[in-house]
Amino acid sequence: AILQNTSAQRVAVWTSVFVRFLDGNGGTVRVLGKDEMQANVPAVPPGGRMGVVGLELGQRPDQQPLPVKIEVRVGPSTWWPVSRVKKLEASDFKITEESAENASISFAVNCEYVGGVDDADVMVVLRDQSGKIVGGYQPVKSKLGLPWPSGRSQQKVLIGGVGGTGAVVERTELYVGPTSAAIRAANEAS
């Protein structure tokens, strides 16, 4: 899913996104024993967007149907002035297919955090030729090359699970953002 902040002046902080998977009859498909999965998005800047990924279906019992639809519900956000959350943005990304299953993404990071960030989230949204979201990927933190320095730096991440999804590499979207820990640390330091 893609979460967009429609405010022109405030940062949406600690927004919860709830997802329900539904079968062909509209019934809930339980995932990991739950009716609803939850993802927390630390920060979305004014007018900005952030990918919401990492909600896995897990192992389903044989008798449980495959989900064919999802329902997304956005919970409340805390609204902060722009001055409280420094920018952490990605640009200039280049995607290279490494194999039928994997791709690498090179990108520039612009980090306004004094001293850089020790912790960040990277969300990769996979789309098919028509633009429909067909998957997502959140790289393991140890693979992100953290910490990222202040200013502009080049980064690279390998993403897996691309094969078999119908994803078109050229339509892949990448989002970066500070984690809750990075936001808290920056606010405690100021």
Disulfide bonds with the S-S distance in Angstrom:
none
